[in-house]
Amino acid sequence: MLVTMPATSHYAENVNTEKLAKIFEECSKLEGLHRNVHYLNLFVDSRFNNSDFYDCDHLNTLGAEKCSKIINTEILRFN
């Protein structure tokens, strides 16, 4: 599983959009090329808000727990 981790709204608004688009594109290509690769993009996932973060791009304990549960659910879905 390839995962683009969530980020705060401030981080998302100020990220280099060209680089981010390339990351999304390459992860999607890998998913398309390999049936055992799944791409999970949580970058601007609405299940996260700024209170889930320790700083602008690192999850705090509660945010990390939330993220882990989401990733676990996705892993179980594809196994």
N, CA, C and O atoms as a CHARMM CRD file, in Angstrom:
* protein
*
  316
    1    1 MET  N      0.83400  -1.16300   0.00000 PROA 1      0.00000
    2    1 MET  CA     0.00000   0.00000   0.00000 PROA 1      0.00000
    3    1 MET  C      0.88800   1.23900   0.00000 PROA 1      0.00000
    4    1 MET  O      1.82700   1.35800   0.78800 PROA 1      0.00000
    5    2 LEU  N      0.56800   2.14300  -0.89300 PROA 2      0.00000
    6    2 LEU  CA     1.19200   3.46200  -0.93100 PROA 2      0.00000
    7    2 LEU  C      0.22000   4.43700  -0.29200 PROA 2      0.00000
    8    2 LEU  O     -0.97200   4.42500  -0.59900 PROA 2      0.00000
    9    3 VAL  N      0.72400   5.27800   0.59300 PROA 3      0.00000
   10    3 VAL  CA    -0.14300   6.21900   1.30700 PROA 3      0.00000
   11    3 VAL  C      0.44000   7.62200   1.21600 PROA 3      0.00000
   12    3 VAL  O      1.60700   7.84500   1.53900 PROA 3      0.00000
   13    4 THR  N     -0.37700   8.55400   0.77800 PROA 4      0.00000
   14    4 THR  CA    -0.04500   9.96400   0.93200 PROA 4      0.00000
   15    4 THR  C     -0.71700  10.39000   2.22400 PROA 4      0.00000
   16    4 THR  O     -1.94200  10.37500   2.34000 PROA 4      0.00000
   17    5 MET  N      0.09800  10.76600   3.18500 PROA 5      0.00000
   18    5 MET  CA    -0.40400  11.06500   4.52100 PROA 5      0.00000
   19    5 MET  C     -1.18400  12.37900   4.54400 PROA 5      0.00000
   20    5 MET  O     -0.98000  13.24100   3.68900 PROA 5      0.00000
   21    6 PRO  N     -2.07900  12.53000   5.52400 PROA 6      0.00000
   22    6 PRO  CA    -2.85200  13.76400   5.63900 PROA 6      0.00000
   23    6 PRO  C     -1.97200  14.93600   6.06800 PROA 6      0.00000
   24    6 PRO  O     -0.89400  14.74900   6.63300 PROA 6      0.00000
   25    7 ALA  N     -2.44500  16.12700   5.79200 PROA 7      0.00000
   26    7 ALA  CA    -1.72300  17.34200   6.17500 PROA 7      0.00000
   27    7 ALA  C     -2.73600  18.39300   6.61600 PROA 7      0.00000
   28    7 ALA  O     -3.91700  18.31800   6.27400 PROA 7      0.00000
   29    8 THR  N     -2.26500  19.35800   7.36700 PROA 8      0.00000
   30    8 THR  CA    -3.14200  20.45200   7.78800 PROA 8      0.00000
   31    8 THR  C     -3.55700  21.28000   6.58300 PROA 8      0.00000
   32    8 THR  O     -2.93600  21.21200   5.52300 PROA 8      0.00000
   33    9 SER  N     -4.60000  22.05000   6.75700 PROA 9      0.00000
   34    9 SER  CA    -5.05800  22.92100   5.67200 PROA 9      0.00000
   35    9 SER  C     -3.97200  23.92400   5.30400 PROA 9      0.00000
   36    9 SER  O     -3.79500  24.24200   4.12800 PROA 9      0.00000
   37   10 HSD  N     -3.24100  24.42600   6.30600 PROA 10     0.00000
   38   10 HSD  CA    -2.17200  25.39200   6.03100 PROA 10     0.00000
   39   10 HSD  C     -1.08700  24.75900   5.16000 PROA 10     0.00000
   40   10 HSD  O     -0.63500  25.36900   4.19100 PROA 10     0.00000
   41   11 TYR  N     -0.67500  23.56200   5.49700 PROA 11     0.00000
   42   11 TYR  CA     0.34400  22.86400   4.71100 PROA 11     0.00000
   43   11 TYR  C     -0.16800  22.61000   3.29800 PROA 11     0.00000
   44   11 TYR  O      0.54100  22.86200   2.32400 PROA 11     0.00000
   45   12 ALA  N     -1.39500  22.11200   3.18600 PROA 12     0.00000
   46   12 ALA  CA    -1.97000  21.78600   1.88000 PROA 12     0.00000
   47   12 ALA  C     -2.09200  23.02200   0.98900 PROA 12     0.00000
   48   12 ALA  O     -1.91000  22.93900  -0.22600 PROA 12     0.00000
   49   13 GLU  N     -2.39700  24.14600   1.58800 PROA 13     0.00000
   50   13 GLU  CA    -2.55300  25.38500   0.82300 PROA 13     0.00000
   51   13 GLU  C     -1.21700  25.93800   0.33700 PROA 13     0.00000
   52   13 GLU  O     -1.19000  26.72000  -0.61300 PROA 13     0.00000
   53   14 ASN  N     -0.11600  25.55300   0.96300 PROA 14     0.00000
   54   14 ASN  CA     1.18800  26.12600   0.64300 PROA 14     0.00000
   55   14 ASN  C      2.18000  25.14500   0.02700 PROA 14     0.00000
   56   14 ASN  O      3.34200  25.48800  -0.19400 PROA 14     0.00000
   57   15 VAL  N      1.73000  23.94700  -0.24600 PROA 15     0.00000
   58   15 VAL  CA     2.61400  22.93100  -0.81900 PROA 15     0.00000
   59   15 VAL  C      2.87900  23.25200  -2.29300 PROA 15     0.00000
   60   15 VAL  O      2.07000  23.91000  -2.94700 PROA 15     0.00000
   61   16 ASN  N      4.00800  22.78600  -2.80300 PROA 16     0.00000
   62   16 ASN  CA     4.32100  22.93400  -4.21900 PROA 16     0.00000
   63   16 ASN  C      3.36200  22.02700  -5.00000 PROA 16     0.00000
   64   16 ASN  O      3.50700  20.80400  -4.98700 PROA 16     0.00000
   65   17 THR  N      2.40600  22.61900  -5.66300 PROA 17     0.00000
   66   17 THR  CA     1.35500  21.84900  -6.32300 PROA 17     0.00000
   67   17 THR  C      1.87000  21.00100  -7.48500 PROA 17     0.00000
   68   17 THR  O      1.31700  19.93600  -7.76200 PROA 17     0.00000
   69   18 GLU  N      2.91300  21.45500  -8.16300 PROA 18     0.00000
   70   18 GLU  CA     3.47400  20.66400  -9.26200 PROA 18     0.00000
   71   18 GLU  C      4.10900  19.38300  -8.73800 PROA 18     0.00000
   72   18 GLU  O      3.90500  18.31000  -9.30500 PROA 18     0.00000
   73   19 LYS  N      4.87000  19.49000  -7.66600 PROA 19     0.00000
   74   19 LYS  CA     5.49100  18.30100  -7.07200 PROA 19     0.00000
   75   19 LYS  C      4.42700  17.35200  -6.51300 PROA 19     0.00000
   76   19 LYS  O      4.51700  16.13500  -6.67000 PROA 19     0.00000
   77   20 LEU  N      3.43100  17.92800  -5.86700 PROA 20     0.00000
   78   20 LEU  CA     2.37100  17.10200  -5.30100 PROA 20     0.00000
   79   20 LEU  C      1.61800  16.35600  -6.40200 PROA 20     0.00000
   80   20 LEU  O      1.31200  15.17300  -6.25100 PROA 20     0.00000
   81   21 ALA  N      1.32500  17.02800  -7.48700 PROA 21     0.00000
   82   21 ALA  CA     0.63300  16.38800  -8.60900 PROA 21     0.00000
   83   21 ALA  C      1.45200  15.23500  -9.16800 PROA 21     0.00000
   84   21 ALA  O      0.89200  14.20500  -9.54600 PROA 21     0.00000
   85   22 LYS  N      2.77700  15.39500  -9.22500 PROA 22     0.00000
   86   22 LYS  CA     3.63600  14.31700  -9.71300 PROA 22     0.00000
   87   22 LYS  C      3.61300  13.12100  -8.76600 PROA 22     0.00000
   88   22 LYS  O      3.61400  11.97200  -9.20700 PROA 22     0.00000
   89   23 ILE  N      3.59300  13.39400  -7.47600 PROA 23     0.00000
   90   23 ILE  CA     3.50800  12.31000  -6.49300 PROA 23     0.00000
   91   23 ILE  C      2.20400  11.54400  -6.68400 PROA 23     0.00000
   92   23 ILE  O      2.20400  10.31500  -6.74700 PROA 23     0.00000
   93   24 PHE  N      1.09100  12.27300  -6.77600 PROA 24     0.00000
   94   24 PHE  CA    -0.21100  11.62900  -6.97800 PROA 24     0.00000
   95   24 PHE  C     -0.20700  10.80600  -8.27100 PROA 24     0.00000
   96   24 PHE  O     -0.68100   9.67000  -8.30100 PROA 24     0.00000
   97   25 GLU  N      0.33200  11.39500  -9.32200 PROA 25     0.00000
   98   25 GLU  CA     0.35300  10.73100 -10.62900 PROA 25     0.00000
   99   25 GLU  C      1.17400   9.44400 -10.58800 PROA 25     0.00000
  100   25 GLU  O      0.72900   8.40600 -11.07800 PROA 25     0.00000
  101   26 GLU  N      2.36000   9.51000 -10.01200 PROA 26     0.00000
  102   26 GLU  CA     3.22600   8.32900  -9.96900 PROA 26     0.00000
  103   26 GLU  C      2.63300   7.22600  -9.10700 PROA 26     0.00000
  104   26 GLU  O      2.71000   6.05100  -9.46600 PROA 26     0.00000
  105   27 CYS  N      2.04500   7.58700  -7.98100 PROA 27     0.00000
  106   27 CYS  CA     1.40400   6.57800  -7.11600 PROA 27     0.00000
  107   27 CYS  C      0.22700   5.93200  -7.83200 PROA 27     0.00000
  108   27 CYS  O      0.02800   4.72100  -7.73300 PROA 27     0.00000
  109   28 SER  N     -0.54200   6.72000  -8.54200 PROA 28     0.00000
  110   28 SER  CA    -1.67400   6.17200  -9.29600 PROA 28     0.00000
  111   28 SER  C     -1.18900   5.25400 -10.41700 PROA 28     0.00000
  112   28 SER  O     -1.80300   4.22100 -10.68300 PROA 28     0.00000
  113   29 LYS  N     -0.09000   5.62900 -11.07400 PROA 29     0.00000
  114   29 LYS  CA     0.47800   4.76700 -12.12300 PROA 29     0.00000
  115   29 LYS  C      0.89100   3.42300 -11.55200 PROA 29     0.00000
  116   29 LYS  O      0.58500   2.37500 -12.12100 PROA 29     0.00000
  117   30 LEU  N      1.59100   3.45800 -10.42000 PROA 30     0.00000
  118   30 LEU  CA     2.02300   2.20900  -9.79300 PROA 30     0.00000
  119   30 LEU  C      0.83400   1.33000  -9.43700 PROA 30     0.00000
  120   30 LEU  O      0.87600   0.11300  -9.61300 PROA 30     0.00000
  121   31 GLU  N     -0.21600   1.95000  -8.94000 PROA 31     0.00000
  122   31 GLU  CA    -1.42500   1.19900  -8.60600 PROA 31     0.00000
  123   31 GLU  C     -2.00200   0.54700  -9.85400 PROA 31     0.00000
  124   31 GLU  O     -2.44400  -0.60100  -9.81200 PROA 31     0.00000
  125   32 GLY  N     -1.99900   1.27900 -10.96600 PROA 32     0.00000
  126   32 GLY  CA    -2.53700   0.74700 -12.21100 PROA 32     0.00000
  127   32 GLY  C     -1.69500  -0.34900 -12.83300 PROA 32     0.00000
  128   32 GLY  O     -2.21700  -1.23200 -13.51500 PROA 32     0.00000
  129   33 LEU  N     -0.40400  -0.29400 -12.60000 PROA 33     0.00000
  130   33 LEU  CA     0.50700  -1.27000 -13.19300 PROA 33     0.00000
  131   33 LEU  C      0.58500  -2.57800 -12.41700 PROA 33     0.00000
  132   33 LEU  O      0.91500  -3.61800 -12.98700 PROA 33     0.00000
  133   34 HSD  N      0.29000  -2.53400 -11.14400 PROA 34     0.00000
  134   34 HSD  CA     0.45300  -3.70800 -10.28700 PROA 34     0.00000
  135   34 HSD  C     -0.84300  -3.96800  -9.52600 PROA 34     0.00000
  136   34 HSD  O     -1.28200  -3.13200  -8.73600 PROA 34     0.00000
  137   35 ARG  N     -1.44100  -5.10300  -9.75800 PROA 35     0.00000
  138   35 ARG  CA    -2.73300  -5.37800  -9.12400 PROA 35     0.00000
  139   35 ARG  C     -2.63600  -5.55200  -7.61100 PROA 35     0.00000
  140   35 ARG  O     -3.64900  -5.47800  -6.91600 PROA 35     0.00000
  141   36 ASN  N     -1.43800  -5.78200  -7.09700 PROA 36     0.00000
  142   36 ASN  CA    -1.27500  -5.94100  -5.65200 PROA 36     0.00000
  143   36 ASN  C     -0.81800  -4.64400  -4.97300 PROA 36     0.00000
  144   36 ASN  O     -0.42600  -4.66500  -3.80600 PROA 36     0.00000
  145   37 VAL  N     -0.86500  -3.51600  -5.69600 PROA 37     0.00000
  146   37 VAL  CA    -0.51800  -2.21600  -5.13300 PROA 37     0.00000
  147   37 VAL  C     -1.78600  -1.37900  -5.04900 PROA 37     0.00000
  148   37 VAL  O     -2.51900  -1.23200  -6.02700 PROA 37     0.00000
  149   38 HSD  N     -2.02700  -0.84300  -3.88100 PROA 38     0.00000
  150   38 HSD  CA    -3.17700   0.04300  -3.68200 PROA 38     0.00000
  151   38 HSD  C     -2.67600   1.39600  -3.19800 PROA 38     0.00000
  152   38 HSD  O     -1.81300   1.47600  -2.32300 PROA 38     0.00000
  153   39 TYR  N     -3.22600   2.45500  -3.77300 PROA 39     0.00000
  154   39 TYR  CA    -2.83300   3.81600  -3.40100 PROA 39     0.00000
  155   39 TYR  C     -3.94100   4.45700  -2.58800 PROA 39     0.00000
  156   39 TYR  O     -5.09000   4.51500  -3.02500 PROA 39     0.00000
  157   40 LEU  N     -3.59500   4.93300  -1.41600 PROA 40     0.00000
  158   40 LEU  CA    -4.53100   5.60300  -0.51800 PROA 40     0.00000
  159   40 LEU  C     -4.07300   7.04300  -0.33800 PROA 40     0.00000
  160   40 LEU  O     -3.02500   7.29800   0.25400 PROA 40     0.00000
  161   41 ASN  N     -4.85000   7.97100  -0.84400 PROA 41     0.00000
  162   41 ASN  CA    -4.50100   9.38600  -0.77100 PROA 41     0.00000
  163   41 ASN  C     -5.30400  10.04200   0.35100 PROA 41     0.00000
  164   41 ASN  O     -6.50700  10.26600   0.22000 PROA 41     0.00000
  165   42 LEU  N     -4.63100  10.34200   1.44200 PROA 42     0.00000
  166   42 LEU  CA    -5.27300  10.97200   2.59600 PROA 42     0.00000
  167   42 LEU  C     -4.90100  12.45200   2.72000 PROA 42     0.00000
  168   42 LEU  O     -5.22700  13.09000   3.72100 PROA 42     0.00000
  169   43 PHE  N     -4.22900  12.99300   1.72200 PROA 43     0.00000
  170   43 PHE  CA    -3.65100  14.33500   1.82800 PROA 43     0.00000
  171   43 PHE  C     -4.66700  15.39200   2.25700 PROA 43     0.00000
  172   43 PHE  O     -4.38300  16.17500   3.16300 PROA 43     0.00000
  173   44 VAL  N     -5.81000  15.43300   1.64700 PROA 44     0.00000
  174   44 VAL  CA    -6.84900  16.40200   2.04100 PROA 44     0.00000
  175   44 VAL  C     -8.13900  15.67000   2.41900 PROA 44     0.00000
  176   44 VAL  O     -9.24100  16.13100   2.12100 PROA 44     0.00000
  177   45 ASP  N     -7.98400  14.54600   3.06600 PROA 45     0.00000
  178   45 ASP  CA    -9.12100  13.71900   3.47800 PROA 45     0.00000
  179   45 ASP  C     -9.95200  14.45100   4.53200 PROA 45     0.00000
  180   45 ASP  O     -9.41600  14.94100   5.52600 PROA 45     0.00000
  181   46 SER  N    -11.24900  14.52000   4.30800 PROA 46     0.00000
  182   46 SER  CA   -12.14900  15.26800   5.20000 PROA 46     0.00000
  183   46 SER  C    -12.30100  14.64000   6.58900 PROA 46     0.00000
  184   46 SER  O    -12.87100  15.26000   7.48700 PROA 46     0.00000
  185   47 ARG  N    -11.80000  13.42400   6.77200 PROA 47     0.00000
  186   47 ARG  CA   -11.86300  12.80100   8.09500 PROA 47     0.00000
  187   47 ARG  C    -10.83700  13.40800   9.05300 PROA 47     0.00000
  188   47 ARG  O    -10.87100  13.14300  10.25500 PROA 47     0.00000
  189   48 PHE  N     -9.93100  14.22100   8.51900 PROA 48     0.00000
  190   48 PHE  CA    -8.91200  14.87500   9.33700 PROA 48     0.00000
  191   48 PHE  C     -9.15200  16.37300   9.36700 PROA 48     0.00000
  192   48 PHE  O     -9.61000  16.96300   8.38800 PROA 48     0.00000
  193   49 ASN  N     -8.83700  16.98300  10.50500 PROA 49     0.00000
  194   49 ASN  CA    -8.87300  18.43800  10.61300 PROA 49     0.00000
  195   49 ASN  C     -7.61000  18.88500  11.34800 PROA 49     0.00000
  196   49 ASN  O     -6.83500  18.05700  11.82700 PROA 49     0.00000
  197   50 ASN  N     -7.41500  20.18000  11.43300 PROA 50     0.00000
  198   50 ASN  CA    -6.17300  20.70300  11.99700 PROA 50     0.00000
  199   50 ASN  C     -5.91400  20.25000  13.43200 PROA 50     0.00000
  200   50 ASN  O     -4.76400  20.22100  13.86800 PROA 50     0.00000
  201   51 SER  N     -6.95800  19.90000  14.16700 PROA 51     0.00000
  202   51 SER  CA    -6.76500  19.45300  15.55400 PROA 51     0.00000
  203   51 SER  C     -6.15000  18.05000  15.63500 PROA 51     0.00000
  204   51 SER  O     -5.79100  17.59800  16.72200 PROA 51     0.00000
  205   52 ASP  N     -6.02600  17.36200  14.49800 PROA 52     0.00000
  206   52 ASP  CA    -5.41200  16.03600  14.45800 PROA 52     0.00000
  207   52 ASP  C     -3.89000  16.09200  14.33000 PROA 52     0.00000
  208   52 ASP  O     -3.23100  15.05500  14.25100 PROA 52     0.00000
  209   53 PHE  N     -3.33400  17.30900  14.31100 PROA 53     0.00000
  210   53 PHE  CA    -1.91500  17.47700  14.03100 PROA 53     0.00000
  211   53 PHE  C     -1.16000  18.10200  15.19200 PROA 53     0.00000
  212   53 PHE  O     -1.67100  18.95400  15.91800 PROA 53     0.00000
  213   54 TYR  N      0.08100  17.64100  15.33600 PROA 54     0.00000
  214   54 TYR  CA     1.00200  18.19200  16.32500 PROA 54     0.00000
  215   54 TYR  C      1.57600  19.50900  15.81400 PROA 54     0.00000
  216   54 TYR  O      1.70000  20.48000  16.56100 PROA 54     0.00000
  217   55 ASP  N      1.92000  19.52500  14.54200 PROA 55     0.00000
  218   55 ASP  CA     2.37000  20.73400  13.86800 PROA 55     0.00000
  219   55 ASP  C      1.77500  20.71700  12.46200 PROA 55     0.00000
  220   55 ASP  O      0.82000  19.97800  12.21900 PROA 55     0.00000
  221   56 CYS  N      2.29800  21.49300  11.54600 PROA 56     0.00000
  222   56 CYS  CA     1.61300  21.64700  10.25600 PROA 56     0.00000
  223   56 CYS  C      1.56800  20.38700   9.40100 PROA 56     0.00000
  224   56 CYS  O      0.72600  20.30100   8.50700 PROA 56     0.00000
  225   57 ASP  N      2.43400  19.41000   9.63700 PROA 57     0.00000
  226   57 ASP  CA     2.36100  18.20100   8.81300 PROA 57     0.00000
  227   57 ASP  C      2.64600  16.89400   9.56300 PROA 57     0.00000
  228   57 ASP  O      2.89500  15.86600   8.93400 PROA 57     0.00000
  229   58 HSD  N      2.61100  16.92500  10.88800 PROA 58     0.00000
  230   58 HSD  CA     2.81300  15.70600  11.67700 PROA 58     0.00000
  231   58 HSD  C      1.58800  15.46300  12.55400 PROA 58     0.00000
  232   58 HSD  O      1.15600  16.34000  13.30200 PROA 58     0.00000
  233   59 LEU  N      1.04500  14.27000  12.44600 PROA 59     0.00000
  234   59 LEU  CA    -0.12300  13.91100  13.23900 PROA 59     0.00000
  235   59 LEU  C      0.21700  13.84200  14.72500 PROA 59     0.00000
  236   59 LEU  O      1.31900  13.43900  15.09900 PROA 59     0.00000
  237   60 ASN  N     -0.73000  14.23600  15.56200 PROA 60     0.00000
  238   60 ASN  CA    -0.57000  14.04100  16.99500 PROA 60     0.00000
  239   60 ASN  C     -1.03900  12.62500  17.33300 PROA 60     0.00000
  240   60 ASN  O     -1.37300  11.85300  16.43400 PROA 60     0.00000
  241   61 THR  N     -1.06600  12.28900  18.59100 PROA 61     0.00000
  242   61 THR  CA    -1.41600  10.92800  18.99900 PROA 61     0.00000
  243   61 THR  C     -2.80700  10.52900  18.51600 PROA 61     0.00000
  244   61 THR  O     -2.98400   9.43700  17.97700 PROA 61     0.00000
  245   62 LEU  N     -3.78800  11.39600  18.70300 PROA 62     0.00000
  246   62 LEU  CA    -5.15100  11.06600  18.26600 PROA 62     0.00000
  247   62 LEU  C     -5.24600  10.99300  16.75500 PROA 62     0.00000
  248   62 LEU  O     -5.92200  10.11600  16.21600 PROA 62     0.00000
  249   63 GLY  N     -4.57500  11.90600  16.06400 PROA 63     0.00000
  250   63 GLY  CA    -4.57200  11.88000  14.60100 PROA 63     0.00000
  251   63 GLY  C     -3.89500  10.63200  14.06300 PROA 63     0.00000
  252   63 GLY  O     -4.35600  10.04300  13.08500 PROA 63     0.00000
  253   64 ALA  N     -2.80400  10.22700  14.69800 PROA 64     0.00000
  254   64 ALA  CA    -2.08800   9.02600  14.27800 PROA 64     0.00000
  255   64 ALA  C     -2.94400   7.78200  14.49200 PROA 64     0.00000
  256   64 ALA  O     -2.93800   6.86800  13.66700 PROA 64     0.00000
  257   65 GLU  N     -3.66800   7.75100  15.58500 PROA 65     0.00000
  258   65 GLU  CA    -4.55900   6.61700  15.83700 PROA 65     0.00000
  259   65 GLU  C     -5.65900   6.56000  14.78000 PROA 65     0.00000
  260   65 GLU  O     -5.96700   5.49000  14.25500 PROA 65     0.00000
  261   66 LYS  N     -6.24400   7.70600  14.47400 PROA 66     0.00000
  262   66 LYS  CA    -7.27900   7.77700  13.44300 PROA 66     0.00000
  263   66 LYS  C     -6.72400   7.30200  12.10000 PROA 66     0.00000
  264   66 LYS  O     -7.36100   6.51500  11.40000 PROA 66     0.00000
  265   67 CYS  N     -5.53700   7.78500  11.75100 PROA 67     0.00000
  266   67 CYS  CA    -4.91000   7.42500  10.48100 PROA 67     0.00000
  267   67 CYS  C     -4.60900   5.92800  10.43200 PROA 67     0.00000
  268   67 CYS  O     -4.84300   5.28000   9.41100 PROA 67     0.00000
  269   68 SER  N     -4.10100   5.38800  11.51300 PROA 68     0.00000
  270   68 SER  CA    -3.79000   3.95300  11.57500 PROA 68     0.00000
  271   68 SER  C     -5.02600   3.10500  11.35800 PROA 68     0.00000
  272   68 SER  O     -4.96800   2.08500  10.67200 PROA 68     0.00000
  273   69 LYS  N     -6.14200   3.51500  11.93600 PROA 69     0.00000
  274   69 LYS  CA    -7.38900   2.75700  11.76500 PROA 69     0.00000
  275   69 LYS  C     -7.86800   2.81300  10.31400 PROA 69     0.00000
  276   69 LYS  O     -8.34600   1.81300   9.77800 PROA 69     0.00000
  277   70 ILE  N     -7.74300   3.96600   9.69000 PROA 70     0.00000
  278   70 ILE  CA    -8.14400   4.10100   8.28900 PROA 70     0.00000
  279   70 ILE  C     -7.27600   3.21600   7.40000 PROA 70     0.00000
  280   70 ILE  O     -7.78800   2.50300   6.53700 PROA 70     0.00000
  281   71 ILE  N     -5.97000   3.26400   7.61100 PROA 71     0.00000
  282   71 ILE  CA    -5.05700   2.44300   6.81200 PROA 71     0.00000
  283   71 ILE  C     -5.32700   0.96400   7.05300 PROA 71     0.00000
  284   71 ILE  O     -5.34000   0.17800   6.10600 PROA 71     0.00000
  285   72 ASN  N     -5.54100   0.57600   8.29700 PROA 72     0.00000
  286   72 ASN  CA    -5.83900  -0.82200   8.61400 PROA 72     0.00000
  287   72 ASN  C     -7.10300  -1.28900   7.89700 PROA 72     0.00000
  288   72 ASN  O     -7.13600  -2.39300   7.35300 PROA 72     0.00000
  289   73 THR  N     -8.12800  -0.46600   7.89300 PROA 73     0.00000
  290   73 THR  CA    -9.37100  -0.80300   7.20600 PROA 73     0.00000
  291   73 THR  C     -9.11500  -1.02800   5.71900 PROA 73     0.00000
  292   73 THR  O     -9.65200  -1.96500   5.12900 PROA 73     0.00000
  293   74 GLU  N     -8.30200  -0.17600   5.11900 PROA 74     0.00000
  294   74 GLU  CA    -7.97400  -0.31800   3.70300 PROA 74     0.00000
  295   74 GLU  C     -7.17400  -1.57800   3.43600 PROA 74     0.00000
  296   74 GLU  O     -7.41500  -2.26500   2.44400 PROA 74     0.00000
  297   75 ILE  N     -6.22900  -1.89000   4.30300 PROA 75     0.00000
  298   75 ILE  CA    -5.44000  -3.10400   4.13700 PROA 75     0.00000
  299   75 ILE  C     -6.34700  -4.33400   4.20200 PROA 75     0.00000
  300   75 ILE  O     -6.22800  -5.24000   3.37700 PROA 75     0.00000
  301   76 LEU  N     -7.23700  -4.36300   5.16500 PROA 76     0.00000
  302   76 LEU  CA    -8.14500  -5.50600   5.29600 PROA 76     0.00000
  303   76 LEU  C     -9.08500  -5.61800   4.10400 PROA 76     0.00000
  304   76 LEU  O     -9.47500  -6.71900   3.71500 PROA 76     0.00000
  305   77 ARG  N     -9.43900  -4.50100   3.53700 PROA 77     0.00000
  306   77 ARG  CA   -10.33800  -4.49300   2.37300 PROA 77     0.00000
  307   77 ARG  C     -9.69000  -5.14200   1.15400 PROA 77     0.00000
  308   77 ARG  O    -10.38100  -5.74000   0.32900 PROA 77     0.00000
  309   78 PHE  N     -8.37000  -5.02900   1.03900 PROA 78     0.00000
  310   78 PHE  CA    -7.67700  -5.54300  -0.13300 PROA 78     0.00000
  311   78 PHE  C     -6.96600  -6.87300   0.10600 PROA 78     0.00000
  312   78 PHE  O     -6.24400  -7.35200  -0.76900 PROA 78     0.00000
  313   79 ASN  N     -7.15700  -7.46000   1.25300 PROA 79     0.00000
  314   79 ASN  CA    -6.55100  -8.78100   1.51900 PROA 79     0.00000
  315   79 ASN  C     -7.56000  -9.87100   1.36900 PROA 79     0.00000
  316   79 ASN  O     -7.23400 -11.04400   1.55300 PROA 79     0.00000
